[in-house]
């Protein structure tokens, strides 16, 4: 059955993958973006362009239009969501699905389930607190108006289309036989392949148990950053030149490495039981990401990170 779907977003990584997937399923998909980036696919019903922080621009685009499902991928502040619900016609809304984040949890070395303590986390700062504020508002919205909401908390997302300088950084460095600087220690993290995330979004559409629920979503596999680099090198058929180092007091790991220097592990038992299991292991996902990288040659870069790498390598050369 064809459904009316609104995706807040549609031109970057997660939202683009979701829109393309839903279009392929035969649904009537509308996207809402700022209109800054071009849409690199076809088949959508409408492309609404506006600033979601401006209620009048939201109203100009979607006032009076009803949707069966809304996927909110581009909400980062409470204002983003409150503005939307001041305009959104919820008369036929079967589910509002919000892409939250595992950044809502306080720092921990433990594997955290959905009941784990949430709050300020210096590793994520305002980003995590804002996502948590949105979650709290959505719970209140359900209690006050019965709006059917579902929230997903992913870990690090990767795969074809990634607009962040993460796996593309590895592919570039390793292919050029350049060193990869890795924070020392046994920090462990989990990754979620983009196609698994899209299928999880779809599963959340139809599961009645998922109404007013939040789910940790990721692949169960735990890896160190060194293992992440080595896995990328393996799918490339190359050997990585890894340099492990203690992050200088004047820096943080994000100044020379794609991720924060903190363990980030989520328990997905609830998701596995009520939605579905993220099945793509890291080596399979990175293989597909590398194939995409070689074919598309994406122009993705992080200048600050490259400057940090050069600064550290210059310092090591002087020692």
N, C-alpha and C positions, 0 to 999 in steps of 0.2 A: 504493500500500500504506500502510495506517495504521500509524504508528510511535508507540511510547511515548516521549514527550519530557518532560524536566524542565527548567524554566527557573528558574534562581536569580535571582529578581527577578520582575517582572510587573506592577508598578503605576506605573512611571515610564517616561518617554520611550522609550529603546531596548528595554528588556525588554518593555514593553507592546506596542510595534509588532511585535516578534518573536513574541510570544505570539499576537497577533491574526492574524498572517500564517500561522503554523503551524496554527492552528485552522481557518482558511479552507481550508487545504490538506487538511483531513480527518484530521489527526493527533490522537492522544490527548495533550493538553497539560496538564501539571500545573505549577503555579507555587509558588515558595517565597518568601514575603515576611515582613516583620516584623508584618504585620497592622495596620499603622498607617493606611495609605491605602486608600480603597475601590477595588475593582476595577470599572472603568467599562465592562466588556465581559462577554460570556457565552460559553459553549461550552467552557470549560476542564473537565478531568476532575476535578481536585482543587486546592484552595488550601491549601497547608501554611503554617502561621503559626508563626514562631519566630525566635529570635535565632541566626544562624548562627555566632556566636562562642561559643555554648554547645553542646557536643557532645551533651548529654542532650536538648536541644530538637531538634537535628537527628535524633537517633535516634528520638525519640518520633514524629516525622513520617514519616520515610522508611526506617527500618531494615527490611530484608527486602523492600523494593520494588525491582524491577529496571527499568531504563530502557534504551532503545536509544540515545538521545542525551541529553546534558546540555549546556545552554548556560549558561555562568556569566557573568552580566552584573553581578552585585552584589559580586564579590570585589575588595576594595581592599587587603587585607593578606594576608601569607602564612598567618596563622592562619585566615583565612576558608576557604582552600583545604585546608590540612592537616586541619582539623576535618571538612570534608565528606568527604574520602577515608578518614577513619577509620570512617565509617559507610556510605558509598555502596556498594551492591552492584554490582560491575562485571562480573558474570558474563555479561551479554548486552550490555554497553556497546560500541557500534560507534564512538563518538567522544565525547570531552569537548572542547568548544569554548570557549575562554576569550577574553573581550573584554579585551585588554591596551590598550596606548596607545603612540603615537609619543613620549610623554614619557620613554621608557626611554633615548633617545639623549642623548649629551652635546650641549651647545650648538653650533650650526653654522649657517653661512649657506649650506651646500651642500644639494643634493638628496640625501637619505640613503637608501641601500638597506638591506636587512636585515642586512648584514654591517658596517654602520657602527658605530663605537665607542659602547658603551653605558656608562652610569654616572651619576654625580651631575650634575644640571642645576639651577642655581639658579632657573631659571624655573619649575620644577615641584616642586622640593624632594622631600619624602618620598613624595609621590604616585608619581612616576616610579620611585624606588628600590623601592618596595613592589611595583609592577607587575613590575619586573624580577626581584625575588626570587621572585615567583610563577612567572614563566616558567622560571627556573632550576630550581625545584622540579618543575615539570611535565616538563621534559626528563629530570631524574633519575628521575621516576616511570616514564617510558617505558622508560628503560634498566633499571630494577630489576624492573618488573612487566609491561612491555609494554602499559601502558595507552595506547590510541590517543588522542593529544592533538593539537589544532590551535589556534594562537593568531593572533588578528588585532590589528594595531596601527593603529587609526584616527587621523585628525587630528580637527579640529573637526567635530562632527556637528550637523546642523541639520534643521529641517523641522517638519511638523505634530506637535504633542504635546510640543515641547521645553519642559522644565520649568526651563530656565536662562534668565536674563534677557539674551538675546542678540538674535536678530532681533526679538523682541517689543519690546525697548527701542527699536530703530530705528523700528519701525512706530508706536510711541507718540510718540516725539519728532517724527518727520517729519509725522505726521498733525496734530499740534498746532502745527506751524510752530515748534518749539523747536530750538535749536542742538544739533548733535552734535559733541562734542569728540573729536578724533582725534589720537593721538600723531604728531608729525611724523616724517619719515623715510620710507624706502622698504621697511619691513618687508613681507615677502611671506608669504602663508599659503595653505593649501588647505582646502577644505570638502568634507564628505561628506554627501550627502543621505540621510536616514534610510531611504528605501525601497531605495536602492542597498546600504546596509549590511545590511539584512535579507536581500536576495538573495545577498549575499556569504556571510552565515552559512549560508544554505541550500546554496550551492555547496560550502562546506567540509564539509558532511555527507557528500557522495557521492564526493568526489575522493580516490582512494587515495593519490595523490602528496602530499596534504596532511597525512598522518599524520606526527606529530612535526615539523611545519613551522610557521614563523611568517611572516605576510604583512603588509606595509604595505598599508593600504586607504584610498583617498581618490580624489577626482576630480583629474585631472591639472592642471586650470586653476589658475594662480597669480594671486593678486590682492593688491593692497595694501589696507590698511584703508579708505583713502579710496574705492577702487573698490568695496569691499563696501557701503559706505554709499550710494554713488551707484547701485549696482545695485538696492538695496532701494527707493530713491526712484523709480527708473524703473518698477518693477513696480507702484508705488502711483500712478503718474501725477503725481508731485509733484517739487518741487525741494528738495534737502536743504540746510540751512544748516550747512555744515561749518566748524568752527574747528580748525585744526591748531595744536598747541602743544607745546612742550618740557615733558616731565613734570618737575615740580619735584623737587628732590633729596629733599624730605621725603615724597614719594609714589611709588607705583608705578602703572603704567597701569591695573591692575585696580581701582584706587580711583575711577576715573571712566569706564572703558571696559570692554566685556565681555571683552577678551582681553589676553594678555600682550604686551609690547612686544618680540617676538622673532620672527625668521624661522623658519618651521616648514614644511618641505617634505620630502615623502617620494617616493621612487622606487617605483612600483607595477608595474614590469615583471614581476616574479615572479607577482604576483597576476593581472595581465592575462593572463599565459600559462597559468597553472595553474587559476585559478578563473574569474573573469570581470572585465569592465571596468566600473567605475563610470561610468555614462553620463549622469547628470543634470547639466547645466551649472548654474552658480550662478543665472543669471537664471530658469531654469525652476523650480528648487527653491525660490527665494525667492518666486516667484509663487504656488506651491502653499502655502507657509508663510503668505503674506499672506492668502490665501483662508481658510485655517483660522483665522487670527487674527481676521479680521472675523466669521467665523461663530461661533466659540467664545468670543471675548473672554476669553482666559485671564487669571487673576489671578496673574500672574508678576511678581515685582519683586525688586530688589536694593537695599535701603535704604542700604547702605554706599556703593554706587556713586552713587546719587542725591545723597547728602550730599556726596560728593567733587565731583560736577558743580556743585552749588550753590556750594561753597566756591571753586572755580576761576572760575566765572562772576562771582561777587561780586568776586573779586580783579581780573578783567579790567575790570569796570565802574569800578573805582576808578582804573585807570591813565589 
